[in-house]
Amino acid sequence: MVNLNIIKNTWEKRVWKEFKKILTRTPVTKTTSNLSGSETLTDGAADTNYQGILFRRQDTYNQEYVGLFKGADAILLVKTSQTINKNDKIAFDGDTFRVDDVVNRYAGTLKIYQTARLFLIT
């Protein structure tokens, strides 16, 4: 039987350590008006020491190495202990992206990391 914790530990000690970058994550809250039904996105306090592995579309890395993805301007990988939600903003190197969706990645039944599709907004 394969020890799945070895896979997770290897990912954190090798892949994470080698490719992680310091990013800025701004949590975003979505509210819906009871009267009009219109939605409003409100930025929270930015975390300027957020860590993640960011693959931009133009990067030379093969994004499919970490799984199959729908199209996006960038893909973000984060640890399972980190918070990342739809509509959050991720800033890196002068670009700001909005999180479209978040998917958990597993080895067997053990959650190894999370991926998020990002779209460039500025």
N, C-alpha and C positions, 0 to 999 in steps of 0.2 A: 504494500500500500504506500502510495506517495504521501509524504508529509507536506501538506499544502502551505504550512507556515514557512517552510524553507523557500518556497517560491516567492512569497510575500517579502521575506527578509532579504532575499537576493535582489528583488526589484528595488527595495528601499535603499540598500547599501551600495548597489552598483548603478542602476539606471537613474534613480533619484539624485544620488550624489553627483553623478557626472553631468546631468543635463538641467538641473533645477536653476531657476532664475528668480531674482527678486522682482516682484510685480506690485502693483497697487490694485487692491480689490475694494470697490465701493458697493456695499449692499444696497439694493434698490427694493423699495416696497411699492406694491401695486394696490391702489384703492379704486373702488368702483362707486360712482355716485348712485345713491338710492333713487334720485329723481330722474336724472338724464341717462344713467347707464354708462356715462363716459368714464374712461379709465385714466388715472393719473399715476405717473411713476415719480417717486420721491427718493432722492439720494440720501443715504445715511452717512455715517462717519467713515472716512476712507482708512483702510489698513494699508500702510505704505511698506510693510515688511511681509507681505503675503508671498508665499513661495509656490512655484509651479513649473511644470515643463510646458513650454509654449512652442508649438510648431506653426509657423506661418505658412500660408499657401506657397510662397516663393522659396521656403527653406528647401535645402537639398535632401533632407531626411524623408524617408518614405513613411507617410502617415499611416499607411495600411499595416505597417509593422506592429502597431499597437491595436489593431482591430479595424474592422470595416466601418467607414463613416459616410454619412451624407455630406454633400458639399458644404464648405464653410470657408471663411477667410483665414481662420486659425483654429487649432485644436489645443485645448488646455488639459493637462493631466495633473491631478492633485491627489494627495494622500486621502485615505478614507476618514482620517481624523479632522480634515479641514471642511469648512463650510463653503459651499458654492451653490448658488441658486439661479434659476431662470431669471433673466432681466438684470442680474448684477453686472457691474462694469468692471473690466479688467484693463489696466493701462500698463503699457510697456514701451519704452524706447520711442516716445512721442505719439504712439497710436493708442486709441481707446476703442475697446471692443465691448459688445453687449453679448451676454451669455444667452444662447437660444435654448439649449436643452442640456441636461446632465444625465449621463448614463453610468451606472456602476459596472465595473469590469471584474469578473470572477475567474478564479482557478477552481474548478469544481464548485463547492459551495462557499468558499472563502472569498470575501470581497478584497481585491488586491489594491485597486485605485479607482478614481472617478475620472471620466472624461467629459469635457464640455465643448460644444460647438460654439465658436465665437464669430460674430460679424462686426466688421469695422464700422464705427459710427463717426469717428473724427481722426 
